[in-house]
């Protein structure tokens, strides 16, 4: 194998690693967006969601926090109660 061939092979490996990282990042972002959307869907059944509430939910990037909020959204009886407890 020549130096040029080796360099081409290494560049191809790095490119594939970058693609894999990009796919993983995209899946994580999609999961976050999906949970936030689910929270907003549940809350919309309880009334009109304020912009502040919606913005706070869609800005959150921690999946654990979003899952906690999703459970809370299901359990509470009002948007006010959700906002107090989140």
FITI-928996 format. One record per atom (N, C-alpha, C): residue number from 1; atom name; residue in three letters; x, y, z. Coordinates in Angstrom, 1 decimal, decimal comma. Layout:
ATOM:markol:tivo:lumtor:xx:yy:zz
ATOM:NUM:CA:ALA:X:Y:Z
...
REM end
This chain:
ATOM:markol:tivo:lumtor:xx:yy:zz
ATOM:1:N:UNK:0,9:-1,2:0,0
ATOM:1:CA:UNK:0,0:0,0:0,0
ATOM:1:C:UNK:0,9:1,2:0,0
ATOM:2:N:UNK:0,6:2,2:-0,9
ATOM:2:CA:UNK:1,4:3,4:-0,9
ATOM:2:C:UNK:0,9:4,3:0,1
ATOM:3:N:UNK:1,7:5,4:0,4
ATOM:3:CA:UNK:1,3:6,4:1,4
ATOM:3:C:UNK:0,0:7,1:0,9
ATOM:4:N:UNK:-0,1:7,3:-0,3
ATOM:4:CA:UNK:-1,3:8,0:-0,9
ATOM:4:C:UNK:-2,6:7,1:-0,7
ATOM:5:N:UNK:-2,4:5,8:-0,9
ATOM:5:CA:UNK:-3,6:4,9:-0,7
ATOM:5:C:UNK:-3,9:4,8:0,8
ATOM:6:N:UNK:-2,9:4,8:1,6
ATOM:6:CA:UNK:-3,2:4,8:3,1
ATOM:6:C:UNK:-3,9:6,0:3,5
ATOM:7:N:UNK:-3,5:7,2:3,0
ATOM:7:CA:UNK:-4,1:8,4:3,4
ATOM:7:C:UNK:-5,5:8,5:2,9
ATOM:8:N:UNK:-5,8:8,0:1,7
ATOM:8:CA:UNK:-7,2:7,9:1,2
ATOM:8:C:UNK:-8,0:7,0:2,0
ATOM:9:N:UNK:-7,5:5,9:2,4
ATOM:9:CA:UNK:-8,2:5,0:3,3
ATOM:9:C:UNK:-8,5:5,6:4,6
ATOM:10:N:UNK:-7,6:6,3:5,2
ATOM:10:CA:UNK:-7,8:7,0:6,5
ATOM:10:C:UNK:-8,8:8,1:6,4
ATOM:11:N:UNK:-8,8:8,8:5,3
ATOM:11:CA:UNK:-9,8:9,9:5,1
ATOM:11:C:UNK:-11,2:9,3:4,9
ATOM:12:N:UNK:-11,3:8,1:4,3
ATOM:12:CA:UNK:-12,6:7,5:4,1
ATOM:12:C:UNK:-13,1:7,0:5,5
ATOM:13:N:UNK:-12,2:6,5:6,3
ATOM:13:CA:UNK:-12,6:6,1:7,7
ATOM:13:C:UNK:-13,1:7,3:8,5
ATOM:14:N:UNK:-12,4:8,4:8,4
ATOM:14:CA:UNK:-12,8:9,6:9,1
ATOM:14:C:UNK:-14,1:10,1:8,7
ATOM:15:N:UNK:-14,3:10,0:7,3
ATOM:15:CA:UNK:-15,6:10,5:6,8
ATOM:15:C:UNK:-16,8:9,6:7,3
ATOM:16:N:UNK:-16,6:8,3:7,3
ATOM:16:CA:UNK:-17,6:7,4:7,8
ATOM:16:C:UNK:-17,9:7,6:9,3
ATOM:17:N:UNK:-16,8:7,9:10,1
ATOM:17:CA:UNK:-17,0:8,2:11,5
ATOM:17:C:UNK:-17,9:9,5:11,6
ATOM:18:N:UNK:-17,6:10,5:10,8
ATOM:18:CA:UNK:-18,3:11,7:10,9
ATOM:18:C:UNK:-19,8:11,5:10,5
ATOM:19:N:UNK:-20,0:10,7:9,5
ATOM:19:CA:UNK:-21,4:10,4:9,1
ATOM:19:C:UNK:-22,1:9,7:10,3
ATOM:20:N:UNK:-21,5:8,7:10,9
ATOM:20:CA:UNK:-22,1:8,0:12,0
ATOM:20:C:UNK:-22,4:8,9:13,2
ATOM:21:N:UNK:-21,5:9,8:13,5
ATOM:21:CA:UNK:-21,7:10,8:14,6
ATOM:21:C:UNK:-22,9:11,7:14,2
ATOM:22:N:UNK:-23,0:12,1:12,9
ATOM:22:CA:UNK:-24,1:13,0:12,5
ATOM:22:C:UNK:-25,4:12,3:12,6
ATOM:23:N:UNK:-25,4:11,0:12,2
ATOM:23:CA:UNK:-26,7:10,2:12,3
ATOM:23:C:UNK:-27,1:10,1:13,8
ATOM:24:N:UNK:-26,2:9,8:14,7
ATOM:24:CA:UNK:-26,5:9,7:16,1
ATOM:24:C:UNK:-27,0:11,0:16,7
ATOM:25:N:UNK:-26,3:12,1:16,3
ATOM:25:CA:UNK:-26,8:13,4:16,7
ATOM:25:C:UNK:-28,2:13,8:16,2
ATOM:26:N:UNK:-28,5:13,4:15,0
ATOM:26:CA:UNK:-29,8:13,6:14,4
ATOM:26:C:UNK:-30,9:12,8:15,1
ATOM:27:N:UNK:-30,5:11,6:15,5
ATOM:27:CA:UNK:-31,5:10,8:16,2
ATOM:27:C:UNK:-31,8:11,3:17,6
ATOM:28:N:UNK:-30,7:11,8:18,3
ATOM:28:CA:UNK:-30,9:12,4:19,6
ATOM:28:C:UNK:-31,8:13,7:19,5
ATOM:29:N:UNK:-31,5:14,5:18,5
ATOM:29:CA:UNK:-32,3:15,7:18,4
ATOM:29:C:UNK:-33,8:15,4:18,1
ATOM:30:N:UNK:-34,0:14,3:17,2
ATOM:30:CA:UNK:-35,3:13,9:16,9
ATOM:30:C:UNK:-36,0:13,4:18,1
ATOM:31:N:UNK:-35,3:12,7:19,0
ATOM:31:CA:UNK:-36,0:12,2:20,2
ATOM:31:C:UNK:-36,4:13,3:21,1
ATOM:32:N:UNK:-35,5:14,3:21,3
ATOM:32:CA:UNK:-35,8:15,5:22,1
ATOM:32:C:UNK:-37,0:16,2:21,5
ATOM:33:N:UNK:-37,0:16,4:20,2
ATOM:33:CA:UNK:-38,2:17,1:19,6
ATOM:33:C:UNK:-39,5:16,3:19,8
ATOM:34:N:UNK:-39,4:15,0:19,7
ATOM:34:CA:UNK:-40,6:14,2:19,8
ATOM:34:C:UNK:-41,2:14,2:21,2
ATOM:35:N:UNK:-40,3:14,2:22,2
ATOM:35:CA:UNK:-40,8:14,2:23,6
ATOM:35:C:UNK:-41,4:15,6:23,8
ATOM:36:N:UNK:-40,7:16,7:23,4
ATOM:36:CA:UNK:-41,3:18,0:23,6
ATOM:36:C:UNK:-42,6:18,2:22,9
ATOM:37:N:UNK:-42,8:17,6:21,7
ATOM:37:CA:UNK:-44,0:17,7:21,0
ATOM:37:C:UNK:-45,1:16,9:21,8
ATOM:38:N:UNK:-44,8:15,8:22,3
ATOM:38:CA:UNK:-45,7:15,0:23,1
ATOM:38:C:UNK:-46,2:15,8:24,3
ATOM:39:N:UNK:-45,3:16,4:25,0
ATOM:39:CA:UNK:-45,7:17,2:26,2
ATOM:39:C:UNK:-46,6:18,3:25,7
ATOM:40:N:UNK:-46,3:19,0:24,7
ATOM:40:CA:UNK:-47,2:20,1:24,2
ATOM:40:C:UNK:-48,6:19,5:23,8
ATOM:41:N:UNK:-48,6:18,4:23,2
ATOM:41:CA:UNK:-49,9:17,7:22,8
ATOM:41:C:UNK:-50,7:17,4:24,0
ATOM:42:N:UNK:-50,1:16,9:25,0
ATOM:42:CA:UNK:-50,9:16,5:26,2
ATOM:42:C:UNK:-51,4:17,8:26,9
ATOM:43:N:UNK:-50,5:18,8:27,0
ATOM:43:CA:UNK:-50,9:20,1:27,6
ATOM:43:C:UNK:-52,0:20,8:26,9
ATOM:44:N:UNK:-52,0:20,7:25,6
ATOM:44:CA:UNK:-53,0:21,3:24,8
ATOM:44:C:UNK:-54,4:20,8:25,1
ATOM:45:N:UNK:-54,5:19,6:25,6
ATOM:45:CA:UNK:-55,8:19,1:26,0
ATOM:45:C:UNK:-56,3:19,8:27,3
ATOM:46:N:UNK:-55,4:20,5:28,0
ATOM:46:CA:UNK:-55,7:21,1:29,3
ATOM:46:C:UNK:-55,9:22,6:29,1
ATOM:47:N:UNK:-55,8:23,1:27,9
ATOM:47:CA:UNK:-56,0:24,6:27,7
ATOM:47:C:UNK:-55,0:25,1:26,8
ATOM:48:N:UNK:-55,0:26,5:26,7
ATOM:48:CA:UNK:-54,1:27,2:25,8
ATOM:48:C:UNK:-52,7:27,3:26,4
ATOM:49:N:UNK:-51,7:26,9:25,8
ATOM:49:CA:UNK:-50,3:26,9:26,3
ATOM:49:C:UNK:-49,7:28,2:26,0
ATOM:50:N:UNK:-49,2:28,8:27,1
ATOM:50:CA:UNK:-48,5:30,2:26,9
ATOM:50:C:UNK:-47,3:30,0:26,1
ATOM:51:N:UNK:-46,9:31,1:25,5
ATOM:51:CA:UNK:-45,6:31,1:24,7
ATOM:51:C:UNK:-44,4:30,8:25,6
ATOM:52:N:UNK:-44,5:31,4:26,9
ATOM:52:CA:UNK:-43,4:31,1:27,8
ATOM:52:C:UNK:-43,2:29,6:28,1
ATOM:53:N:UNK:-44,4:29,0:28,4
ATOM:53:CA:UNK:-44,3:27,5:28,6
ATOM:53:C:UNK:-43,8:26,7:27,4
ATOM:54:N:UNK:-44,4:27,0:26,3
ATOM:54:CA:UNK:-44,0:26,3:25,1
ATOM:54:C:UNK:-42,5:26,5:24,8
ATOM:55:N:UNK:-42,0:27,8:24,9
ATOM:55:CA:UNK:-40,6:28,1:24,7
ATOM:55:C:UNK:-39,7:27,3:25,6
ATOM:56:N:UNK:-40,1:27,3:26,9
ATOM:56:CA:UNK:-39,3:26,6:27,9
ATOM:56:C:UNK:-39,2:25,1:27,6
ATOM:57:N:UNK:-40,3:24,5:27,1
ATOM:57:CA:UNK:-40,3:23,1:26,8
ATOM:57:C:UNK:-39,5:22,8:25,6
ATOM:58:N:UNK:-39,7:23,6:24,5
ATOM:58:CA:UNK:-38,9:23,3:23,3
ATOM:58:C:UNK:-37,4:23,7:23,4
ATOM:59:N:UNK:-37,1:24,5:24,4
ATOM:59:CA:UNK:-35,7:24,8:24,6
ATOM:59:C:UNK:-34,9:23,8:25,4
ATOM:60:N:UNK:-35,6:23,0:26,1
ATOM:60:CA:UNK:-35,0:21,9:26,9
ATOM:60:C:UNK:-34,3:20,9:26,1
ATOM:61:N:UNK:-33,1:20,5:26,4
ATOM:61:CA:UNK:-32,3:19,5:25,7
ATOM:61:C:UNK:-32,0:18,3:26,5
ATOM:62:N:UNK:-32,4:18,3:27,7
ATOM:62:CA:UNK:-32,1:17,1:28,6
ATOM:62:C:UNK:-33,3:16,1:28,5
ATOM:63:N:UNK:-33,0:14,9:27,9
ATOM:63:CA:UNK:-34,1:13,9:27,8
ATOM:63:C:UNK:-34,7:13,5:29,1
ATOM:64:N:UNK:-33,9:13,4:30,1
ATOM:64:CA:UNK:-34,5:13,1:31,4
ATOM:64:C:UNK:-35,5:14,1:31,9
ATOM:65:N:UNK:-35,1:15,4:31,8
ATOM:65:CA:UNK:-36,0:16,4:32,2
ATOM:65:C:UNK:-37,3:16,4:31,4
ATOM:66:N:UNK:-37,2:16,2:30,1
ATOM:66:CA:UNK:-38,4:16,1:29,2
ATOM:66:C:UNK:-39,3:15,0:29,6
ATOM:67:N:UNK:-38,7:13,8:29,9
ATOM:67:CA:UNK:-39,5:12,7:30,3
ATOM:67:C:UNK:-40,2:12,9:31,6
ATOM:68:N:UNK:-39,5:13,6:32,5
ATOM:68:CA:UNK:-40,2:14,0:33,8
ATOM:68:C:UNK:-41,4:14,9:33,5
ATOM:69:N:UNK:-41,1:15,9:32,6
ATOM:69:CA:UNK:-42,2:16,8:32,3
ATOM:69:C:UNK:-43,4:16,1:31,5
ATOM:70:N:UNK:-43,1:15,1:30,7
ATOM:70:CA:UNK:-44,1:14,4:30,0
ATOM:70:C:UNK:-45,0:13,7:31,0
ATOM:71:N:UNK:-44,4:13,0:32,0
ATOM:71:CA:UNK:-45,2:12,3:33,1
ATOM:71:C:UNK:-46,0:13,3:33,8
ATOM:72:N:UNK:-45,4:14,5:34,2
ATOM:72:CA:UNK:-46,1:15,5:34,9
ATOM:72:C:UNK:-47,3:16,0:34,1
ATOM:73:N:UNK:-47,1:16,2:32,8
ATOM:73:CA:UNK:-48,1:16,7:31,9
ATOM:73:C:UNK:-49,3:15,8:31,9
ATOM:74:N:UNK:-49,1:14,5:32,0
ATOM:74:CA:UNK:-50,2:13,5:32,1
ATOM:74:C:UNK:-50,9:13,6:33,4
ATOM:75:N:UNK:-50,1:13,8:34,5
ATOM:75:CA:UNK:-50,7:13,7:35,8
ATOM:75:C:UNK:-51,4:14,9:36,3
ATOM:76:N:UNK:-51,0:16,1:35,9
ATOM:76:CA:UNK:-51,6:17,3:36,4
ATOM:76:C:UNK:-53,0:17,6:35,8
ATOM:77:N:UNK:-53,8:18,4:36,5
ATOM:77:CA:UNK:-55,2:18,7:36,0
ATOM:77:C:UNK:-55,3:20,0:35,3
ATOM:78:N:UNK:-54,2:20,8:35,4
ATOM:78:CA:UNK:-54,3:22,1:34,7
ATOM:78:C:UNK:-52,9:22,6:34,3
ATOM:79:N:UNK:-52,9:23,5:33,3
ATOM:79:CA:UNK:-51,6:24,1:32,9
ATOM:79:C:UNK:-50,9:24,8:34,0
ATOM:80:N:UNK:-51,7:25,5:34,9
ATOM:80:CA:UNK:-51,1:26,2:36,0
ATOM:80:C:UNK:-50,4:25,3:36,9
ATOM:81:N:UNK:-51,0:24,1:37,2
ATOM:81:CA:UNK:-50,3:23,1:38,0
ATOM:81:C:UNK:-49,0:22,6:37,4
ATOM:82:N:UNK:-49,1:22,4:36,1
ATOM:82:CA:UNK:-47,9:22,0:35,4
ATOM:82:C:UNK:-46,8:23,0:35,5
ATOM:83:N:UNK:-47,1:24,2:35,3
ATOM:83:CA:UNK:-46,1:25,3:35,4
ATOM:83:C:UNK:-45,5:25,4:36,8
ATOM:84:N:UNK:-46,3:25,3:37,8
ATOM:84:CA:UNK:-45,9:25,3:39,2
ATOM:84:C:UNK:-44,9:24,2:39,5
ATOM:85:N:UNK:-45,1:23,0:38,9
ATOM:85:CA:UNK:-44,4:21,9:39,3
ATOM:85:C:UNK:-43,2:21,6:38,4
ATOM:86:N:UNK:-43,1:22,2:37,3
ATOM:86:CA:UNK:-42,0:22,0:36,4
ATOM:86:C:UNK:-40,8:22,7:36,8
REM end
